[in-house]
Amino acid sequence: MTLKLKDISFVAKSLGIRGSEIEPNGRHKAKIGLNILERLKRRKDSRYILISAITPTALGEGKTVTTIGLSMALNRLKYKSACSLRQSSLGPLFGAKGGATGGGASQVLPQDEVNFHFTGDTHAVGTANNLLVSFLENSIFHANKLGIDPGTLTLKRCLDISDRSLRHIRYFLKANGQKREIETGFEITAASEVMSLVALSRDFGDMRSRLKAMSVARTTHKGLISVKDLEADGMMAAVLKDAIKPNLVQTSENTPCFIHTGPFANVSIGSSSILADRMALGLCDYVVTESGFGADCGGEKFFDIKCRYSGFKPDVCVLVCSLRGLKAQSNKFNVVPGRKIDPAIFKEDIEALSEGAANLKKQIQNVLIFGVPVIVCLNVFERDTAKELEFIAAKAKEFGAADCVESMAWAYGSRGAVELASSVVRYTRARGSNFKFLYEDALSLKGKIEAVASRIYGASGVDYSAQACEGLDIFSSEGFAHLPVCIAKTQFSLSHDESLKGAPSRFRLPINDVRLCSGAGFILAHASTMQTMPGLPIEPRGERIDVKATGEVTGLS
């Protein structure tokens, strides 16, 4: 496929971005200056579309392809549209899932630049985080004037690759003339609080305030130590001064695409930045964004955390599913990250589809709980049969979806998603969203966790470790009970146990640990033993990535 890129200044101009508001980074990508926000104070009468999904397989179900394809199809229908995506992480790029730029005829370009280092935002986030750790330890080493208890450091170093060997590390730190052994670890940059903080910031001043509010340790008298106490917020803001600016690129059909921040959805908030969406909504008729993994994972966090801080209300949710993904939710197939898929999953199997459809039903319900209409998008693959597609289309409407539409955006780009785009236009015009949060700020932290566990995951209850109970009590007593909760759990099941498929019930959700993310603005609750530093699979995708003598990178999608 030959794809012709336009100069990024032309793409920006097509959106109505002025020359003084764009900061080109080469010919095909650019930063958008925050000075545009003053001009875009009033949001257009825009439509805000969320792309979510069923519980995915390790290969994903086509959310990014659908997000890109739908935005291009809306432009084909003569609406001004843009998509808003998260930035790729090198962890999944070289691991099991691959890049974050779509594929086939629905891609974001230039693919290699976007997937690798892009404009350096992830590097800046990691640098700001690691500088903060260094300054924290330096404060302890030099007389420890703040009275920091070295055993209470909550901040971890981070890097943007998957490396399970760095999950747990020990080292010695000199404090008050004595060596203290510190038990900690690394986390992937996409899981860091700094990444979420940038994603949830409404402007530079908001980012600065959030940096100051970050809690990183406690004193020997149990008081919180913040970034402000360490006088590190100015340094961090300086490192992040360009990373706070959203990036603009283009799709394979030259549709504008904002890409900014990359928090994972299983261990963080799983959405692109508020700033990127804010700019897009001020410029476009339709903004198509996505949340990570299934509606139970990134979808719930999009609604309950991102929308809470942005004030934006989605008009409709497109829930992506594939026949292979639904069959994987039956007990007939076992899809393992990094391993070849059983070829039988591609054969017609109504029985497996019927069993796996329980997951589709629950994920549709999970979106409807928030008062947002659902359009199911069947991401069609070559070996899907008409009988199977018709079966799932009927089930989707039976389960409460407003519509169920087939999409072939991977194969045909905008032409393959026109029917989906027409459905989105029809339902955003005809039915207003009655968006509401799952819980109110005033609900207790345990009440919020239990609301997500029971109403979204289907759990019969929650079991808290003694450590988690103590943490929640302390956070509440310190005035943080109003914060939303962000539950870290596996993306491969509605539950905390990826072996439980479909729509499990009668399980209890174990909350083993909690962490205060006072800068980002949420309480992170770890379900089971969820890791914030992933490991590589048996057969990493990086083994297939190469570069030709011409400089062309292969194996990215």
LOMI-967377 format. One record per residue (C-alpha): residue in three letters; residue number from 1; x, y, z. Coordinates in nm, 2 decimals, padded with zeros to 4 digits. Example, Ala and Ser with C-alpha at 12.3 -4.5 7.8 and 13.67 -1.06 7.14 Angstrom:
// residues 2
SITE   rolo   kolti       c1       c2       c3
SITE    ALA       1    01.23   -00.45    00.78
SITE    SER       2    01.37   -00.11    00.71
// end
This chain:
// residues 557
SITE   rolo   kolti       c1       c2       c3
SITE    MET       1    00.00    00.00    00.00
SITE    THR       2    00.14    00.34   -00.10
SITE    LEU       3    00.05    00.61    00.14
SITE    LYS       4    00.12    00.97    00.06
SITE    LEU       5    00.18    01.20    00.36
SITE    LYS       6    00.09    01.56    00.36
SITE    ASP       7    00.31    01.83    00.53
SITE    ILE       8    00.19    01.86    00.89
SITE    SER       9    00.13    02.23    00.85
SITE    PHE      10   -00.13    02.15    00.58
SITE    VAL      11   -00.30    01.90    00.82
SITE    ALA      12   -00.30    02.16    01.09
SITE    LYS      13   -00.45    02.42    00.86
SITE    SER      14   -00.73    02.18    00.76
SITE    LEU      15   -00.83    02.17    01.13
SITE    GLY      16   -00.82    02.55    01.17
SITE    ILE      17   -00.49    02.56    01.36
SITE    ARG      18   -00.30    02.88    01.30
SITE    GLY      19    00.07    02.90    01.21
SITE    SER      20    00.15    03.06    01.55
SITE    GLU      21   -00.01    02.77    01.73
SITE    ILE      22    00.19    02.49    01.56
SITE    GLU      23    00.55    02.38    01.64
SITE    PRO      24    00.66    02.14    01.37
SITE    ASN      25    00.89    01.85    01.45
SITE    GLY      26    01.00    01.75    01.11
SITE    ARG      27    00.77    01.74    00.81
SITE    HIS      28    00.50    01.50    00.94
SITE    LYS      29    00.46    01.56    01.31
SITE    ALA      30    00.41    01.87    01.53
SITE    LYS      31    00.34    01.99    01.88
SITE    ILE      32    00.04    02.21    01.93
SITE    GLY      33    00.11    02.51    02.15
SITE    LEU      34   -00.10    02.57    02.46
SITE    ASN      35   -00.16    02.92    02.34
SITE    ILE      36   -00.44    02.78    02.13
SITE    LEU      37   -00.65    02.72    02.45
SITE    GLU      38   -00.73    03.08    02.49
SITE    ARG      39   -00.89    03.08    02.14
SITE    LEU      40   -01.08    02.76    02.20
SITE    LYS      41   -01.23    02.85    02.54
SITE    ARG      42   -01.57    02.78    02.40
SITE    ARG      43   -01.62    02.42    02.28
SITE    LYS      44   -01.78    02.37    01.94
SITE    ASP      45   -02.11    02.18    01.93
SITE    SER      46   -01.89    01.87    01.89
SITE    ARG      47   -01.98    01.51    01.93
SITE    TYR      48   -01.75    01.31    02.16
SITE    ILE      49   -01.72    00.94    02.06
SITE    LEU      50   -01.56    00.68    02.28
SITE    ILE      51   -01.42    00.35    02.13
SITE    SER      52   -01.42    00.07    02.38
SITE    ALA      53   -01.43   -00.31    02.35
SITE    ILE      54   -01.51   -00.65    02.49
SITE    THR      55   -01.25   -00.82    02.70
SITE    PRO      56   -00.97   -00.85    02.45
SITE    THR      57   -00.73   -01.13    02.35
SITE    ALA      58   -00.36   -01.06    02.37
SITE    LEU      59   -00.37   -00.94    02.01
SITE    GLY      60   -00.64   -00.68    02.07
SITE    GLU      61   -00.98   -00.66    01.90
SITE    GLY      62   -00.92   -00.36    01.67
SITE    LYS      63   -01.01   -00.06    01.88
SITE    THR      64   -00.73    00.16    01.73
SITE    VAL      65   -00.81    00.05    01.38
SITE    THR      66   -01.18    00.13    01.44
SITE    THR      67   -01.09    00.47    01.60
SITE    ILE      68   -00.88    00.57    01.30
SITE    GLY      69   -01.12    00.42    01.04
SITE    LEU      70   -01.43    00.58    01.20
SITE    SER      71   -01.26    00.93    01.21
SITE    MET      72   -01.17    00.89    00.84
SITE    ALA      73   -01.52    00.77    00.75
SITE    LEU      74   -01.67    01.08    00.93
SITE    ASN      75   -01.45    01.30    00.71
SITE    ARG      76   -01.56    01.10    00.41
SITE    LEU      77   -01.92    01.20    00.51
SITE    LYS      78   -01.80    01.56    00.50
SITE    TYR      79   -01.78    01.61    00.88
SITE    LYS      80   -01.47    01.77    01.03
SITE    SER      81   -01.33    01.49    01.24
SITE    ALA      82   -01.01    01.40    01.42
SITE    CYS      83   -00.91    01.10    01.63
SITE    SER      84   -00.73    01.12    01.97
SITE    LEU      85   -00.50    00.84    02.07
SITE    ARG      86   -00.26    00.74    02.33
SITE    GLN      87    00.11    00.72    02.26
SITE    SER      88    00.27    00.39    02.20
SITE    SER      89    00.49    00.22    02.47
SITE    LEU      90    00.80    00.03    02.38
SITE    GLY      91    00.70   -00.24    02.62
SITE    PRO      92    00.40   -00.38    02.42
SITE    LEU      93    00.57   -00.28    02.10
SITE    PHE      94    00.85   -00.53    02.15
SITE    GLY      95    00.63   -00.76    02.36
SITE    ALA      96    00.29   -00.92    02.29
SITE    LYS      97    00.06   -00.66    02.16
SITE    GLY      98    00.26   -00.45    01.92
SITE    GLY      99    00.24   -00.08    01.83
SITE    ALA     100   -00.04    00.17    01.88
SITE    THR     101   -00.09    00.30    01.53
SITE    GLY     102   -00.35    00.08    01.39
SITE    GLY     103   -00.28   -00.12    01.07
SITE    GLY     104   -00.38   -00.20    00.72
SITE    ALA     105   -00.57    00.08    00.55
SITE    SER     106   -00.64    00.25    00.89
SITE    GLN     107   -00.31    00.36    01.03
SITE    VAL     108   -00.15    00.66    01.19
SITE    LEU     109    00.17    00.78    01.02
SITE    PRO     110    00.47    00.80    01.02
SITE    GLN     111    00.43    00.46    01.19
SITE    ASP     112    00.79    00.40    01.29
SITE    GLU     113    00.84    00.75    01.44
SITE    VAL     114    00.51    00.74    01.63
SITE    ASN     115    00.58    00.39    01.77
SITE    PHE     116    00.94    00.45    01.87
SITE    HIS     117    01.05    00.78    02.03
SITE    PHE     118    00.80    01.01    01.86
SITE    THR     119    00.85    01.36    02.00
SITE    GLY     120    01.02    01.25    02.32
SITE    ASP     121    00.72    01.28    02.56
SITE    THR     122    00.76    00.94    02.72
SITE    HIS     123    01.13    01.01    02.77
SITE    ALA     124    01.05    01.34    02.94
SITE    VAL     125    00.79    01.17    03.17
SITE    GLY     126    01.04    00.91    03.27
SITE    THR     127    01.31    01.16    03.32
SITE    ALA     128    01.09    01.38    03.54
SITE    ASN     129    00.99    01.08    03.75
SITE    ASN     130    01.35    00.95    03.79
SITE    LEU     131    01.48    01.29    03.88
SITE    LEU     132    01.22    01.31    04.15
SITE    VAL     133    01.33    00.98    04.30
SITE    SER     134    01.69    01.10    04.29
SITE    PHE     135    01.60    01.43    04.46
SITE    LEU     136    01.40    01.24    04.72
SITE    GLU     137    01.69    01.01    04.81
SITE    ASN     138    01.93    01.30    04.80
SITE    SER     139    01.72    01.48    05.06
SITE    ILE     140    01.75    01.17    05.29
SITE    PHE     141    02.12    01.13    05.23
SITE    HIS     142    02.21    01.50    05.31
SITE    ALA     143    02.10    01.53    05.67
SITE    ASN     144    01.74    01.43    05.61
SITE    LYS     145    01.61    01.77    05.72
SITE    LEU     146    01.25    01.68    05.63
SITE    GLY     147    01.26    01.38    05.86
SITE    ILE     148    01.17    01.13    05.58
SITE    ASP     149    01.12    00.77    05.68
SITE    PRO     150    01.33    00.57    05.42
SITE    GLY     151    01.10    00.28    05.46
SITE    THR     152    00.79    00.47    05.33
SITE    LEU     153    00.91    00.57    04.98
SITE    THR     154    00.62    00.50    04.74
SITE    LEU     155    00.78    00.64    04.43
SITE    LYS     156    00.95    00.40    04.19
SITE    ARG     157    01.19    00.45    03.91
SITE    CYS     158    01.06    00.38    03.57
SITE    LEU     159    01.16    00.30    03.21
SITE    ASP     160    00.97    00.23    02.89
SITE    ILE     161    01.05   -00.13    02.83
SITE    SER     162    00.92   -00.46    02.97
SITE    ASP     163    01.17   -00.61    03.21
SITE    ARG     164    01.05   -00.85    03.48
SITE    SER     165    01.39   -00.86    03.64
SITE    LEU     166    01.34   -00.51    03.77
SITE    ARG     167    01.01   -00.56    03.94
SITE    HIS     168    01.18   -00.61    04.28
SITE    ILE     169    01.51   -00.46    04.37
SITE    ARG     170    01.70   -00.39    04.69
SITE    TYR     171    01.97   -00.13    04.76
SITE    PHE     172    02.12    00.05    05.05
SITE    LEU     173    02.04    00.42    05.13
SITE    LYS     174    02.24    00.61    05.39
SITE    ALA     175    02.02    00.81    05.62
SITE    ASN     176    02.13    00.99    05.94
SITE    GLY     177    02.46    00.81    05.93
SITE    GLN     178    02.31    00.46    05.90
SITE    LYS     179    02.26    00.24    05.60
SITE    ARG     180    01.90    00.14    05.54
SITE    GLU     181    01.80   -00.14    05.30
SITE    ILE     182    01.53   -00.02    05.06
SITE    GLU     183    01.30   -00.27    04.90
SITE    THR     184    01.14   -00.13    04.58
SITE    GLY     185    01.13   -00.18    04.21
SITE    PHE     186    01.09   -00.03    03.87
SITE    GLU     187    00.76    00.02    03.68
SITE    ILE     188    00.70    00.09    03.32
SITE    THR     189    00.68    00.46    03.24
SITE    ALA     190    00.31    00.42    03.12
SITE    ALA     191    00.22    00.31    03.47
SITE    SER     192    00.39    00.60    03.65
SITE    GLU     193    00.18    00.86    03.83
SITE    VAL     194    00.36    01.13    03.63
SITE    MET     195    00.22    00.99    03.31
SITE    SER     196   -00.13    00.99    03.44
SITE    LEU     197   -00.08    01.34    03.59
SITE    VAL     198    00.01    01.48    03.25
SITE    ALA     199   -00.28    01.30    03.09
SITE    LEU     200   -00.53    01.45    03.34
SITE    SER     201   -00.39    01.81    03.34
SITE    ARG     202   -00.62    02.07    03.18
SITE    ASP     203   -00.34    02.32    03.12
SITE    PHE     204    00.02    02.40    03.22
SITE    GLY     205   -00.09    02.56    03.55
SITE    ASP     206   -00.30    02.26    03.64
SITE    MET     207    00.00    02.03    03.57
SITE    ARG     208    00.22    02.24    03.79
SITE    SER     209   -00.04    02.22    04.08
SITE    ARG     210   -00.06    01.85    04.03
SITE    LEU     211    00.31    01.81    04.05
SITE    LYS     212    00.33    02.00    04.37
SITE    ALA     213    00.06    01.78    04.52
SITE    MET     214    00.23    01.45    04.44
SITE    SER     215    00.30    01.24    04.76
SITE    VAL     216    00.62    01.04    04.75
SITE    ALA     217    00.69    00.93    05.11
SITE    ARG     218    00.61    00.99    05.48
SITE    THR     219    00.80    01.14    05.77
SITE    THR     220    00.89    00.95    06.08
SITE    HIS     221    00.58    01.10    06.23
SITE    LYS     222    00.36    00.97    05.94
SITE    GLY     223    00.31    01.30    05.77
SITE    LEU     224    00.31    01.31    05.39
SITE    ILE     225    00.61    01.43    05.20
SITE    SER     226    00.51    01.61    04.87
SITE    VAL     227    00.70    01.72    04.56
SITE    LYS     228    00.65    02.08    04.69
SITE    ASP     229    00.83    01.98    05.02
SITE    LEU     230    01.13    01.87    04.81
SITE    GLU     231    01.11    02.19    04.60
SITE    ALA     232    01.12    01.97    04.29
SITE    ASP     233    00.80    02.08    04.11
SITE    GLY     234    00.98    02.36    03.92
SITE    MET     235    01.25    02.12    03.79
SITE    MET     236    00.99    01.86    03.69
SITE    ALA     237    00.77    02.13    03.52
SITE    ALA     238    01.08    02.24    03.32
SITE    VAL     239    01.14    01.89    03.20
SITE    LEU     240    00.78    01.85    03.10
SITE    LYS     241    00.72    02.19    02.95
SITE    ASP     242    00.71    02.05    02.59
SITE    ALA     243    00.56    01.71    02.69
SITE    ILE     244    00.25    01.88    02.81
SITE    LYS     245    00.18    01.99    02.45
SITE    PRO     246   -00.03    01.75    02.24
SITE    ASN     247    00.11    01.60    01.92
SITE    LEU     248   -00.05    01.62    01.58
SITE    VAL     249    00.01    01.36    01.31
SITE    GLN     250   -00.22    01.22    01.03
SITE    THR     251   -00.39    00.90    00.93
SITE    SER     252   -00.34    00.70    00.62
SITE    GLU     253   -00.60    00.92    00.46
SITE    ASN     254   -00.46    01.24    00.60
SITE    THR     255   -00.72    01.28    00.87
SITE    PRO     256   -00.58    01.47    01.16
SITE    CYS     257   -00.48    01.27    01.47
SITE    PHE     258   -00.39    01.39    01.81
SITE    ILE     259   -00.16    01.16    02.01
SITE    HIS     260   -00.07    01.25    02.36
SITE    THR     261    00.03    01.06    02.67
SITE    GLY     262    00.02    00.68    02.71
SITE    PRO     263   -00.11    00.55    03.05
SITE    PHE     264   -00.20    00.18    03.04
SITE    ALA     265   -00.55    00.08    03.12
SITE    ASN     266   -00.48   -00.23    03.34
SITE    VAL     267   -00.26   -00.04    03.59
SITE    SER     268   -00.35    00.32    03.52
SITE    ILE     269   -00.62    00.53    03.36
SITE    GLY     270   -00.58    00.41    03.00
SITE    SER     271   -00.68    00.72    02.81
SITE    SER     272   -00.52    00.99    02.60
SITE    SER     273   -00.48    01.34    02.75
SITE    ILE     274   -00.76    01.58    02.84
SITE    LEU     275   -00.56    01.85    02.66
SITE    ALA     276   -00.56    01.66    02.33
SITE    ASP     277   -00.94    01.61    02.35
SITE    ARG     278   -00.99    01.96    02.46
SITE    MET     279   -00.82    02.10    02.15
SITE    ALA     280   -00.99    01.85    01.92
SITE    LEU     281   -01.33    01.93    02.06
SITE    GLY     282   -01.27    02.30    02.00
SITE    LEU     283   -01.18    02.24    01.64
SITE    CYS     284   -01.40    01.95    01.51
SITE    ASP     285   -01.75    01.83    01.46
SITE    TYR     286   -01.66    01.48    01.57
SITE    VAL     287   -01.38    01.37    01.80
SITE    VAL     288   -01.32    00.99    01.82
SITE    THR     289   -01.11    00.87    02.11
SITE    GLU     290   -01.04    00.53    02.27
SITE    SER     291   -00.98    00.38    02.61
SITE    GLY     292   -00.75    00.09    02.67
SITE    PHE     293   -00.86   -00.28    02.68
SITE    GLY     294   -01.23   -00.36    02.76
SITE    ALA     295   -01.51   -00.14    02.88
SITE    ASP     296   -01.46   -00.28    03.23
SITE    CYS     297   -01.10   -00.16    03.23
SITE    GLY     298   -01.02    00.15    03.04
SITE    GLY     299   -01.39    00.23    02.97
SITE    GLU     300   -01.48    00.26    03.34
SITE    LYS     301   -01.17    00.47    03.41
SITE    PHE     302   -01.25    00.70    03.11
SITE    PHE     303   -01.60    00.76    03.25
SITE    ASP     304   -01.52    00.78    03.62
SITE    ILE     305   -01.18    00.95    03.62
SITE    LYS     306   -01.11    01.13    03.29
SITE    CYS     307   -01.46    01.26    03.24
SITE    ARG     308   -01.48    01.36    03.60
SITE    TYR     309   -01.17    01.59    03.56
SITE    SER     310   -01.23    01.71    03.20
SITE    GLY     311   -01.60    01.78    03.24
SITE    PHE     312   -01.66    01.62    02.89
SITE    LYS     313   -01.96    01.40    02.83
SITE    PRO     314   -01.94    01.13    02.57
SITE    ASP     315   -02.23    01.11    02.32
SITE    VAL     316   -02.20    00.75    02.22
SITE    CYS     317   -01.97    00.45    02.28
SITE    VAL     318   -01.87    00.22    02.00
SITE    LEU     319   -01.80   -00.12    02.15
SITE    VAL     320   -01.56   -00.32    01.93
SITE    CYS     321   -01.57   -00.70    01.92
SITE    SER     322   -01.45   -00.97    01.69
SITE    LEU     323   -01.57   -01.32    01.64
SITE    ARG     324   -01.23   -01.46    01.75
SITE    GLY     325   -01.24   -01.24    02.06
SITE    LEU     326   -01.59   -01.37    02.16
SITE    LYS     327   -01.49   -01.73    02.10
SITE    ALA     328   -01.18   -01.67    02.32
SITE    GLN     329   -01.43   -01.58    02.60
SITE    SER     330   -01.57   -01.93    02.58
SITE    ASN     331   -01.41   -02.22    02.76
SITE    LYS     332   -01.32   -02.38    02.43
SITE    PHE     333   -01.01   -02.18    02.34
SITE    ASN     334   -00.71   -02.07    02.54
SITE    VAL     335   -00.54   -01.77    02.39
SITE    VAL     336   -00.20   -01.71    02.55
SITE    PRO     337    00.01   -01.39    02.49
SITE    GLY     338    00.30   -01.46    02.27
SITE    ARG     339    00.18   -01.80    02.15
SITE    LYS     340    00.02   -01.90    01.82
SITE    ILE     341   -00.36   -01.91    01.83
SITE    ASP     342   -00.54   -02.24    01.78
SITE    PRO     343   -00.66   -02.23    01.41
SITE    ALA     344   -00.99   -02.38    01.51
SITE    ILE     345   -01.09   -02.04    01.65
SITE    PHE     346   -01.13   -01.92    01.30
SITE    LYS     347   -01.38   -02.19    01.20
SITE    GLU     348   -01.75   -02.14    01.22
SITE    ASP     349   -01.86   -02.23    01.58
SITE    ILE     350   -02.19   -02.09    01.69
SITE    GLU     351   -02.17   -02.28    02.02
SITE    ALA     352   -01.85   -02.11    02.12
SITE    LEU     353   -01.99   -01.77    02.01
SITE    SER     354   -02.30   -01.82    02.21
SITE    GLU     355   -02.10   -01.90    02.52
SITE    GLY     356   -01.85   -01.61    02.47
SITE    ALA     357   -02.14   -01.37    02.40
SITE    ALA     358   -02.19   -01.34    02.77
SITE    ASN     359   -01.89   -01.11    02.78
SITE    LEU     360   -02.04   -00.89    02.51
SITE    LYS     361   -02.36   -00.87    02.71
SITE    LYS     362   -02.18   -00.77    03.03
SITE    GLN     363   -01.96   -00.51    02.85
SITE    ILE     364   -02.27   -00.35    02.68
SITE    GLN     365   -02.43   -00.33    03.03
SITE    ASN     366   -02.11   -00.18    03.17
SITE    VAL     367   -02.14    00.12    02.93
SITE    LEU     368   -02.52    00.16    02.96
SITE    ILE     369   -02.47    00.19    03.34
SITE    PHE     370   -02.31    00.53    03.26
SITE    GLY     371   -02.61    00.64    03.05
SITE    VAL     372   -02.42    00.63    02.72
SITE    PRO     373   -02.57    00.46    02.41
SITE    VAL     374   -02.38    00.17    02.27
SITE    ILE     375   -02.32    00.09    01.91
SITE    VAL     376   -02.15   -00.25    01.87
SITE    CYS     377   -01.89   -00.27    01.59
SITE    LEU     378   -01.81   -00.61    01.45
SITE    ASN     379   -01.45   -00.59    01.34
SITE    VAL     380   -01.47   -00.83    01.04
SITE    PHE     381   -01.19   -01.07    00.95
SITE    GLU     382   -01.16   -01.26    00.62
SITE    ARG     383   -01.26   -01.60    00.76
SITE    ASP     384   -01.57   -01.48    00.95
SITE    THR     385   -01.89   -01.63    00.82
SITE    ALA     386   -02.22   -01.46    00.75
SITE    LYS     387   -02.40   -01.69    00.98
SITE    GLU     388   -02.18   -01.60    01.27
SITE    LEU     389   -02.19   -01.23    01.21
SITE    GLU     390   -02.57   -01.23    01.19
SITE    PHE     391   -02.59   -01.43    01.51
SITE    ILE     392   -02.38   -01.18    01.70
SITE    ALA     393   -02.56   -00.88    01.54
SITE    ALA     394   -02.89   -01.01    01.67
SITE    LYS     395   -02.74   -01.08    02.02
SITE    ALA     396   -02.59   -00.73    02.05
SITE    LYS     397   -02.93   -00.57    01.99
SITE    GLU     398   -03.10   -00.82    02.23
SITE    PHE     399   -02.84   -00.72    02.49
SITE    GLY     400   -02.93   -00.35    02.46
SITE    ALA     401   -02.71   -00.21    02.19
SITE    ALA     402   -02.87    00.07    01.98
SITE    ASP     403   -02.71   -00.08    01.67
SITE    CYS     404   -02.46   -00.34    01.55
SITE    VAL     405   -02.26   -00.26    01.25
SITE    GLU     406   -01.99   -00.45    01.06
SITE    SER     407   -01.66   -00.27    00.99
SITE    MET     408   -01.38   -00.35    00.75
SITE    ALA     409   -01.16   -00.05    00.83
SITE    TRP     410   -00.84   -00.25    00.83
SITE    ALA     411   -00.90   -00.37    00.47
SITE    TYR     412   -01.07   -00.06    00.32
SITE    GLY     413   -01.00    00.24    00.54
SITE    SER     414   -01.28    00.49    00.55
SITE    ARG     415   -01.48    00.30    00.29
SITE    GLY     416   -01.49    00.01    00.52
SITE    ALA     417   -01.63    00.22    00.81
SITE    VAL     418   -01.89    00.44    00.63
SITE    GLU     419   -02.18    00.23    00.77
SITE    LEU     420   -02.04    00.26    01.12
SITE    ALA     421   -01.99    00.64    01.07
SITE    SER     422   -02.35    00.68    00.95
SITE    SER     423   -02.48    00.49    01.25
SITE    VAL     424   -02.27    00.72    01.49
SITE    VAL     425   -02.41    01.03    01.32
SITE    ARG     426   -02.76    00.90    01.34
SITE    TYR     427   -02.75    00.81    01.71
SITE    THR     428   -02.56    01.12    01.82
SITE    ARG     429   -02.83    01.33    01.65
SITE    ALA     430   -03.13    01.13    01.76
SITE    ARG     431   -03.05    01.03    02.12
SITE    GLY     432   -02.88    01.25    02.37
SITE    SER     433   -02.65    01.09    02.61
SITE    ASN     434   -02.77    01.08    02.97
SITE    PHE     435   -02.41    01.05    03.10
SITE    LYS     436   -02.36    00.99    03.48
SITE    PHE     437   -02.08    00.87    03.70
SITE    LEU     438   -02.09    00.52    03.86
SITE    TYR     439   -02.04    00.69    04.20
SITE    GLU     440   -02.04    01.03    04.35
SITE    ASP     441   -01.74    01.20    04.52
SITE    ALA     442   -01.90    01.17    04.86
SITE    LEU     443   -01.91    00.79    04.86
SITE    SER     444   -01.64    00.63    05.08
SITE    LEU     445   -01.32    00.49    04.91
SITE    LYS     446   -01.44    00.13    05.00
SITE    GLY     447   -01.78    00.21    04.86
SITE    LYS     448   -01.63    00.33    04.53
SITE    ILE     449   -01.41    00.01    04.50
SITE    GLU     450   -01.71   -00.21    04.58
SITE    ALA     451   -01.93   -00.02    04.33
SITE    VAL     452   -01.68   -00.09    04.05
SITE    ALA     453   -01.62   -00.45    04.17
SITE    SER     454   -01.99   -00.54    04.19
SITE    ARG     455   -02.15   -00.34    03.91
SITE    ILE     456   -01.87   -00.34    03.65
SITE    TYR     457   -01.67   -00.66    03.72
SITE    GLY     458   -01.96   -00.87    03.85
SITE    ALA     459   -01.79   -00.96    04.18
SITE    SER     460   -02.00   -01.08    04.48
SITE    GLY     461   -01.78   -00.88    04.72
SITE    VAL     462   -01.44   -00.74    04.79
SITE    ASP     463   -01.17   -00.88    05.02
SITE    TYR     464   -00.92   -00.63    05.16
SITE    SER     465   -00.58   -00.71    05.30
SITE    ALA     466   -00.49   -00.56    05.63
SITE    GLN     467   -00.25   -00.33    05.45
SITE    ALA     468   -00.51   -00.21    05.21
SITE    CYS     469   -00.76   -00.14    05.49
SITE    GLU     470   -00.51    00.06    05.68
SITE    GLY     471   -00.41    00.26    05.37
SITE    LEU     472   -00.77    00.34    05.29
SITE    ASP     473   -00.84    00.45    05.64
SITE    ILE     474   -00.53    00.67    05.65
SITE    PHE     475   -00.61    00.83    05.31
SITE    SER     476   -00.97    00.91    05.42
SITE    SER     477   -00.85    01.06    05.75
SITE    GLU     478   -00.61    01.28    05.55
SITE    GLY     479   -00.89    01.43    05.33
SITE    PHE     480   -00.85    01.21    05.02
SITE    ALA     481   -01.18    01.02    05.04
SITE    HIS     482   -01.33    01.24    04.77
SITE    LEU     483   -01.09    01.10    04.50
SITE    PRO     484   -01.20    00.85    04.24
SITE    VAL     485   -01.05    00.50    04.25
SITE    CYS     486   -00.84    00.34    03.98
SITE    ILE     487   -00.83   -00.04    04.01
SITE    ALA     488   -00.53   -00.22    03.87
SITE    LYS     489   -00.63   -00.56    03.74
SITE    THR     490   -00.58   -00.80    03.45
SITE    GLN     491   -00.72   -00.69    03.12
SITE    PHE     492   -00.79   -01.05    03.01
SITE    SER     493   -01.09   -01.11    03.23
SITE    LEU     494   -01.38   -00.91    03.39
SITE    SER     495   -01.24   -01.05    03.72
SITE    HIS     496   -00.89   -01.03    03.87
SITE    ASP     497   -00.82   -01.39    03.74
SITE    GLU     498   -00.76   -01.41    03.37
SITE    SER     499   -00.86   -01.78    03.37
SITE    LEU     500   -01.22   -01.67    03.44
SITE    LYS     501   -01.38   -01.61    03.10
SITE    GLY     502   -01.71   -01.48    02.97
SITE    ALA     503   -01.90   -01.30    03.25
SITE    PRO     504   -01.79   -01.46    03.57
SITE    SER     505   -01.99   -01.41    03.89
SITE    ARG     506   -01.97   -01.53    04.25
SITE    PHE     507   -01.61   -01.44    04.28
SITE    ARG     508   -01.46   -01.20    04.53
SITE    LEU     509   -01.22   -00.93    04.43
SITE    PRO     510   -00.90   -00.92    04.64
SITE    ILE     511   -00.75   -00.58    04.70
SITE    ASN     512   -00.40   -00.64    04.83
SITE    ASP     513   -00.26   -00.29    04.83
SITE    VAL     514   -00.36    00.07    04.78
SITE    ARG     515   -00.15    00.38    04.68
SITE    LEU     516   -00.23    00.75    04.71
SITE    CYS     517   -00.18    00.93    04.37
SITE    SER     518   -00.25    01.27    04.50
SITE    GLY     519   -00.10    01.45    04.20
SITE    ALA     520   -00.29    01.26    03.94
SITE    GLY     521   -00.59    01.27    04.16
SITE    PHE     522   -00.70    00.91    04.23
SITE    ILE     523   -00.65    00.62    04.47
SITE    LEU     524   -00.48    00.32    04.30
SITE    ALA     525   -00.60   -00.01    04.43
SITE    HIS     526   -00.42   -00.33    04.33
SITE    ALA     527   -00.64   -00.63    04.27
SITE    SER     528   -00.45   -00.96    04.34
SITE    THR     529   -00.08   -00.94    04.24
SITE    MET     530   -00.11   -00.71    03.94
SITE    GLN     531    00.23   -00.59    03.82
SITE    THR     532    00.32   -00.24    03.71
SITE    MET     533    00.63   -00.37    03.53
SITE    PRO     534    00.53   -00.62    03.26
SITE    GLY     535    00.75   -00.90    03.13
SITE    LEU     536    00.81   -01.02    02.78
SITE    PRO     537    00.61   -01.31    02.64
SITE    ILE     538    00.74   -01.65    02.51
SITE    GLU     539    00.77   -01.51    02.16
SITE    PRO     540    00.82   -01.14    02.17
SITE    ARG     541    00.71   -00.93    01.87
SITE    GLY     542    01.04   -00.76    01.88
SITE    GLU     543    01.19   -01.07    01.72
SITE    ARG     544    01.00   -00.98    01.40
SITE    ILE     545    01.10   -00.61    01.39
SITE    ASP     546    01.38   -00.52    01.16
SITE    VAL     547    01.51   -00.23    00.94
SITE    LYS     548    01.59   -00.24    00.57
SITE    ALA     549    01.90   -00.08    00.42
SITE    THR     550    01.67    00.20    00.31
SITE    GLY     551    01.58    00.28    00.67
SITE    GLU     552    01.23    00.14    00.64
SITE    VAL     553    01.13   -00.04    00.96
SITE    THR     554    00.93   -00.36    00.92
SITE    GLY     555    00.73   -00.58    01.15
SITE    LEU     556    00.55   -00.30    01.34
SITE    SER     557    00.19   -00.42    01.27
// end
